[in-house]
Amino acid sequence: MGLFKPDLFRSLGLGFALGTVLLVGSLWAQSEDGITGKVIPKAEAAPLPDRTR
């Protein structure tokens, strides 16, 4: 009789996968510009160096 049975690992794996899907789905449903708008910032050009000297 082992301490951890395969059913425990299967249940933990399924629970983790289902929780991840629900979390990502809820974040995606609440955002206006999708999930990438919250993770990846919008690109901005770097300012030009001051060459007036």
PAZAPA-4460 file (N, C-alpha, C; in steps of 0.05 Angstrom, whole numbers, plus 32768, in hexadecimal, padded with zeros to 4 digits):
% residues 53
    n_x    n_y    n_z   ca_x   ca_y   ca_z    c_x    c_y    c_z   seq   type   mol
   8011   7FE9   8000   8000   8000   8000   8012   8019   8000     1      M     A
   8012   8027   7FEA   8023   803F   7FE8   8015   8058   7FF3     2      G     A
   8026   806C   7FF8   801B   8084   8003   800B   8094   7FEE     3      L     A
   8016   8096   7FD6   8009   80A5   7FC1   8001   8091   7FAB     4      F     A
   7FE7   8090   7FA5   7FDD   807E   7F90   7FDB   808D   7F76     5      K     A
   7FDB   807F   7F5F   7FD8   808D   7F45   7FBF   809D   7F43     6      P     A
   7FA9   8095   7F50   7F90   80A5   7F4F   7F94   80C1   7F5A     7      D     A
   7FA5   80C4   7F6F   7FAA   80DE   7F7A   7FB8   80F0   7F66     8      L     A
   7FCC   80E6   7F59   7FDA   80F6   7F45   7FC9   80FD   7F2D     9      F     A
   7FB8   80EA   7F25   7FA5   80F0   7F0F   7F91   8106   7F17    10      R     A
   7F87   8104   7F2F   7F74   8119   7F38   7F81   8134   7F3B    11      S     A
   7F9A   8135   7F45   7FA8   814E   7F48   7FAE   815A   7F2C    12      L     A
   7FB6   8149   7F19   7FBC   8153   7EFE   7FA3   815E   7EF1    13      G     A
   7F8D   814F   7EF3   7F74   8159   7EE7   7F6A   8172   7EF4    14      L     A
   7F6D   8174   7F0E   7F64   818C   7F1C   7F75   81A4   7F15    15      G     A
   7F90   81A0   7F12   7FA1   81B5   7F0A   7F9B   81BF   7EEE    16      F     A
   7F97   81AC   7EDC   7F91   81B4   7EC0   7F76   81C2   7EBE    17      A     A
   7F62   81B9   7ECC   7F48   81C6   7ECC   7F49   81E1   7ED9    18      L     A
   7F57   81E4   7EEF   7F5A   81FE   7EFC   7F68   8212   7EEA    19      G     A
   7F7D   8209   7EDC   7F8C   821A   7ECA   7F7A   8224   7EB3    20      T     A
   7F6A   8212   7EA8   7F58   8219   7E92   7F43   822E   7E9C    21      V     A
   7F38   8229   7EB4   7F24   823C   7EBF   7F31   8257   7EC5    22      L     A
   7F49   8257   7ED0   7F56   8271   7ED6   7F5C   8281   7EBD    23      L     A
   7F68   8274   7EA9   7F6E   8282   7E90   7F55   828B   7E82    24      V     A
   7F40   827A   7E82   7F27   8281   7E76   7F1A   8299   7E83    25      G     A
   7F1B   829B   7E9D   7F0F   82B1   7EAB   7F1F   82CB   7EA6    26      S     A
   7F39   82C9   7EA5   7F49   82E1   7E9F   7F44   82EA   7E83    27      L     A
   7F42   82D8   7E70   7F3D   82DF   7E54   7F22   82EB   7E50    28      W     A
   7F0E   82E1   7E5F   7EF2   82EC   7E5C   7EF0   8308   7E67    29      A     A
   7EFF   830F   7E7B   7EFD   8329   7E88   7F0D   833F   7E7A    30      Q     A
   7F20   8337   7E6A   7F31   834C   7E5D   7F25   8355   7E43    31      S     A
   7F2A   836E   7E3C   7F1F   8378   7E23   7F30   8371   7E0B    32      E     A
   7F4A   8370   7E0F   7F5C   836A   7DF8   7F69   834F   7DFB    33      D     A
   7F5C   833C   7E08   7F67   8320   7E09   7F7B   831D   7E1F    34      G     A
   7F85   8305   7E22   7F97   8300   7E38   7FB3   830B   7E31    35      I     A
   7FBA   830E   7E18   7FD5   8319   7E12   7FD7   8336   7E1A    36      T     A
   7FC1   8345   7E1C   7FC2   8361   7E25   7FCB   8363   7E42    37      G     A
   7FC6   834F   7E52   7FCD   834F   7E6E   7FE9   8345   7E72    38      K     A
   7FF3   8334   7E61   800D   8327   7E64   8023   8336   7E55    39      V     A
   801D   833D   7E3C   8032   8349   7E2B   802B   8367   7E29    40      I     A
   803D   8379   7E32   8037   8396   7E30   8039   839F   7E12    41      P     A
   802C   83B5   7E0D   802D   83C0   7DF2   8048   83CB   7DEC    42      K     A
   8051   83C9   7DD3   806B   83D2   7DCB   806C   83F0   7DC9    43      A     A
   8082   83FC   7DD1   8087   8418   7DCF   80A3   841D   7DC3    44      E     A
   80A5   8431   7DB2   80BF   8437   7DA7   80D1   8445   7DBC    45      A     A
   80EA   843F   7DBB   80FD   844C   7DCE   8100   8469   7DC6    46      A     A
   8104   847B   7DD9   8108   8498   7DD2   8123   849B   7DC4    47      P     A
   8124   84AF   7DB2   813D   84B5   7DA5   8150   84C3   7DB8    48      L     A
   816A   84BD   7DB5   817D   84CB   7DC6   817F   84E9   7DBF    49      P     A
   8186   84F9   7DD3   8188   8516   7DCF   81A2   851C   7DC0    50      D     A
   81A0   8526   7DA7   81B8   852C   7D97   81BB   854A   7D92    51      R     A
   81B1   855A   7DA4   81B3   8577   7DA0   81CD   8583   7DA9    52      T     A
   81DF   8574   7DB5   81F9   857E   7DBE   820C   8580   7DA7    53      R     A
***
